[in-house]
């Protein structure tokens, strides 16, 4: 059996409030408040105070709900990332480099996206649906090409040019 979870007050309150505000009861309560407010309009002659009550109330609730929703979203997102990381780590064919990629910059994520678009294009050309492509397979292909090219003149010329900073003749 798992050890008892330690959670702080905000965590407990957030979990409770998220569940409570996402319920049918909360929705019916909100609709009821709006109906009651609307029905009382003629009683209060649609005064500024009558309008201010609903405006202030809804603004405060909206402001607080933003934080509750974000807290819930952060927790869900973290749980999903951990589950995906576990799948990546446990699957022999998956690249472990994908674990925690959410920490990459937007530019780095865009580069990875372009890579996967290319892999998708390659996969669509395959006759065998079970054939896979991964970053590791791409790196193996790159290393294979690199080791074969190291002995070729165009490669050594390019390396010499880079190292000396001068163009080769």
C-alpha positions as CSV (number, residue, x, y, z in Angstrom):
1,X,0.0,0.0,0.0
2,X,1.3,3.5,-0.8
3,X,2.3,5.8,1.9
4,X,-0.2,8.5,2.9
5,X,0.1,11.5,0.7
6,X,1.2,14.8,2.3
7,X,-0.6,17.7,0.8
8,X,-0.8,21.3,1.9
9,X,-4.0,23.3,2.5
10,X,-4.0,25.0,-0.9
11,X,-3.6,21.6,-2.6
12,X,-6.5,20.1,-0.8
13,X,-8.6,23.2,-1.3
14,X,-7.7,23.4,-4.9
15,X,-8.7,19.8,-5.5
16,X,-11.9,20.2,-3.7
17,X,-12.8,23.5,-5.4
18,X,-11.9,22.2,-8.9
19,X,-14.2,19.2,-8.3
20,X,-17.0,21.3,-6.8
21,X,-17.0,24.1,-9.4
22,X,-16.9,21.5,-12.3
23,X,-20.0,19.8,-11.0
24,X,-23.6,20.0,-12.3
25,X,-24.6,21.5,-8.9
26,X,-22.2,24.4,-9.4
27,X,-23.6,25.1,-12.8
28,X,-27.2,25.0,-11.6
29,X,-26.3,27.3,-8.7
30,X,-24.7,29.8,-11.1
31,X,-27.8,29.7,-13.4
32,X,-30.0,30.2,-10.3
33,X,-28.1,33.2,-9.1
34,X,-28.3,34.8,-12.6
35,X,-32.1,34.1,-12.7
36,X,-32.6,35.5,-9.2
37,X,-30.5,38.6,-10.1
38,X,-32.5,39.1,-13.3
39,X,-35.9,38.7,-11.6
40,X,-34.9,41.2,-8.9
41,X,-34.1,43.8,-11.6
42,X,-37.5,45.4,-11.6
43,X,-37.7,45.4,-7.8
44,X,-34.5,47.5,-7.6
45,X,-35.4,49.5,-10.7
46,X,-32.3,48.1,-12.5
47,X,-30.2,50.5,-10.4
48,X,-26.5,50.9,-10.6
49,X,-26.1,49.0,-7.3
50,X,-28.1,46.1,-8.7
51,X,-25.8,45.9,-11.8
52,X,-22.7,46.4,-9.6
53,X,-23.6,43.4,-7.5
54,X,-23.5,40.9,-10.5
55,X,-20.5,42.6,-12.1
56,X,-18.5,42.5,-8.9
57,X,-19.5,39.0,-8.0
58,X,-18.8,37.5,-11.4
59,X,-15.5,39.4,-11.7
60,X,-14.3,38.1,-8.3
61,X,-15.3,34.5,-9.1
62,X,-13.7,34.7,-12.6
63,X,-10.5,36.1,-11.1
64,X,-10.3,33.3,-8.5
65,X,-11.3,30.6,-11.0
66,X,-8.4,31.5,-13.2
67,X,-5.9,30.4,-10.5
68,X,-7.9,27.3,-9.7
69,X,-8.1,26.3,-13.3
70,X,-4.4,27.0,-13.8
71,X,-3.4,25.0,-10.7
72,X,-5.5,22.0,-12.0
73,X,-4.1,22.4,-15.5
74,X,-0.5,22.4,-14.2
75,X,-1.1,19.3,-12.1
76,X,-2.8,17.4,-15.0
77,X,0.0,18.5,-17.4
78,X,2.7,17.3,-15.0
79,X,1.0,14.0,-14.5
80,X,0.6,13.5,-18.3
81,X,4.2,14.4,-18.9
82,X,5.3,11.9,-16.2
83,X,3.1,9.2,-17.8
84,X,4.6,9.9,-21.2
85,X,8.1,9.9,-19.8
86,X,7.4,6.5,-18.3
87,X,6.2,5.2,-21.6
88,X,9.3,6.5,-23.4
89,X,11.6,5.2,-20.8
90,X,10.1,1.7,-20.8
91,X,9.7,1.3,-24.6
92,X,12.8,-0.1,-26.1
93,X,12.3,1.5,-29.5
94,X,11.6,5.0,-28.1
95,X,14.2,7.7,-27.9
96,X,15.0,8.6,-24.3
97,X,15.9,12.1,-25.5
98,X,12.2,12.9,-25.7
99,X,11.9,12.7,-21.9
100,X,11.5,16.2,-20.5
101,X,11.5,18.0,-23.8
102,X,9.0,20.4,-22.4
103,X,12.1,22.2,-21.0
104,X,13.3,23.0,-24.5
105,X,13.0,26.5,-26.0
106,X,10.3,27.2,-28.5
107,X,12.9,27.3,-31.3
108,X,14.3,23.9,-30.3
109,X,10.7,22.4,-30.2
110,X,10.1,23.9,-33.7
111,X,13.3,22.1,-34.9
112,X,12.1,18.8,-33.5
113,X,8.7,19.4,-35.0
114,X,10.3,19.8,-38.5
115,X,12.3,16.6,-37.9
116,X,9.1,14.6,-37.1
117,X,7.3,16.1,-40.1
118,X,10.2,14.7,-42.2
119,X,9.9,11.3,-40.4
120,X,6.2,11.3,-41.1
121,X,6.9,12.0,-44.8
122,X,9.4,9.2,-44.9
123,X,7.0,6.8,-43.2
124,X,4.2,7.6,-45.7
125,X,6.6,6.5,-48.5
126,X,7.2,3.1,-46.8
127,X,5.3,0.0,-48.0
128,X,5.8,-1.6,-44.6
129,X,3.7,0.0,-41.9
130,X,5.7,-1.7,-39.2
131,X,8.9,0.1,-40.2
132,X,9.8,2.8,-37.8
133,X,12.0,5.9,-37.8
134,X,13.3,7.6,-34.7
135,X,15.9,10.2,-33.7
136,X,18.3,7.4,-32.8
137,X,17.9,5.7,-36.2
138,X,18.5,9.1,-37.8
139,X,21.6,9.6,-35.7
140,X,22.8,6.1,-36.6
141,X,22.3,7.0,-40.3
142,X,24.2,10.3,-39.8
143,X,27.1,8.6,-38.0
144,X,27.3,6.0,-40.7
145,X,27.4,8.6,-43.4
146,X,29.9,10.6,-41.4
147,X,32.3,7.7,-40.9
148,X,32.1,6.9,-44.6
149,X,32.6,10.5,-45.6
150,X,35.6,11.1,-43.3
151,X,37.9,9.4,-45.9
152,X,36.6,11.4,-48.8
153,X,38.3,14.5,-50.2
154,X,35.3,16.9,-49.9
155,X,35.0,16.1,-46.2
156,X,38.7,16.6,-45.4
157,X,38.8,19.8,-47.5
158,X,35.7,21.2,-45.6
159,X,37.2,20.2,-42.2
160,X,40.6,21.9,-43.1
161,X,38.8,25.0,-44.3
162,X,36.9,25.2,-41.0
163,X,39.9,24.6,-38.8
164,X,42.2,27.1,-40.6
165,X,39.5,29.7,-41.3
166,X,40.8,30.0,-44.8
167,X,39.4,28.7,-48.0
168,X,41.2,25.7,-49.5
169,X,42.5,25.8,-53.1
